[in-house]
Amino acid sequence: MDPRPGPAPRSPGPSAAALPYLDAGTLRRLVPVARAVGILEDALRAGLDPEDTPLRTAADLPGGQLLLMPAAAGRYAGVKAVTVAPGNAERGLPRIQGTYLLFEGGTLTPLAALDGVALTSLRTPAVSALAVRHLAEPDARDLLVFGTGPQAYGHVEAFAAVRPVETVTVAGRDPARAEALAAHCRELGLRARALPVTGSGPEPGALREALCRADLVACCTTARLPLFPGALPRDGATVVAVGSHEPDARELDDELVARATVVVEARSSALAEAGDVMAPIRHGTITTGHLAGNLAELIAGRVAPGPGPRVFKSTGMAWEDLVVAAAAYEAWDVAKG
């Protein structure tokens, strides 16, 4: 999506009763992950400033939280409403549910609704892959994934779209889920193994080996404490952390952040929501000046990786949802004739 002002969408927008709904399958068909990576990069190159995006708001509810993520750019505006209900697992329901509403930017006429969880599951790996495209070593082939949920699956496919990934190690608490993701990786033509993580952590030697060898590390968990010692990732490795958007939750420790060239989606969101960054600042391990740049600066070539590891920390931002949702709507609008 081009964030610059332009002509209105072809149709003025349906009535509320006829509002089209783009479900998960439709969204994946209209915007494959490789295309989403390009759409996000094009928007940033066209001048979209991630620092201008409003931060998410959270409302505590009896059942959990309601998160609202609004954004506007060029011809479109939109908002994602997501609920987080920790007790849903016991009810056999998803922990996270949500809907995205897309509006025409000038009149604010509703244009479409989209599956909010599917949108998140697409744009988050695409944002990570965009960072990896510009931050990771060109020949990065060995991937270590922490987590076994939808984001873990998405990150394997997204990273394989931008780097010549050959081997995947899956670290997960549920052995069956870890093996299922490893089997999925093998179906994609990758060599893969599962590394189950018990309550006391994975077998230390196996985790140390995987971390020391990995070219890419994707942290896609609900962890609130660091997943591994920050001394283990090798210099030149790229670590992506996407699991949290809370100041007191983190997947990375102070040592790794201090060693690394750190890129964030936007300084504004990282300094308000990213515990992986905020905790080392609170501890005095780093200062705000340690952040090497945001995503727009990275793709513009204004971030020079240092001699240590590279870290990309994302919290998820509303502009990303808007860009991908608008592209999906435009593709749907063209397809319907």
Protein Blocks (a to p, Z undefined) as FASTA:
>chain_A
ZZbdcdddfbgbiafkloccddfklmmmmmcfklmmmmmmmmmmnopafklpccdddddd
fklpaddddddehjbccdddddddfklmmnopafbdcddddddfklopafbdcdfklmmm
mmmmmmmmmmmmmmmcfklcbdcdedjbfklmmmmmmmmmmcccfbdcdddfblklmmmm
mmmmmmnopacddddddfkopafklmmmmmmmpmbdcddbfbfbdfbdfklpcghiacdd
fkbccfkbcfbdfklmmmpccddfblklmmmmmmklmmmmmnomacfklpnbdfklmmno
paccdfbdcddddebiaklmmmmmmmmmmmmmmmnZZ
